Amino acid sequence: MKKLEEYVKSIPDFPEKGIIFRDVTSVLQDAEGLHLAIDQMQEKLEGVDFDVVLGPESRGFIFGVPIAYNMHKAFVPVRKKGKLPRATISQTYDLEYGTATIEIHKDAIQPGQKVVIIDDLIATGGTTEAIIKMVEELGGEVVKIVFLMELAGLKGRERLSGYDIDSAIIYEGK
């Protein structure tokens, strides 16, 4: 059986020279790779007491929903601004070139709920930091954050210090 890392295709010099792009779609396109990714991410939640799985658009949906389903938990989507139909709260955060705004419904997290965040990748940690702020604004508690891949060289884990973070694959570089 292949290791999870073997399903990830690494593309050198994309999107610019010197960058190695870690392609999650190669994991998704292989039934065994997808199964292994979900299983390994879900294993990181063994023994964690939580109420809700939260995942950002779009790859957080891909990994978060099956984990929520398997563990019989609710799933809360985090969407780009303007995509949710009811009253929302939002958070704006910095991107490499500009800013982005994400939202969740105001009633998505109830005070005191324990929340797990699931996503495909942690790089600088900006998206996850924005999500944490929204969860806490609604009175929830982030008890665990699980990523498929981590680019350790970008120090996202340091930015999110104080939170329980786990990754199925850790790449030392950027």
Order of alpha helices (4+ residues) and beta strands (2+ residues): beta-beta-alpha-alpha-beta-alpha-beta-beta-beta-beta-alpha-beta-alpha-beta
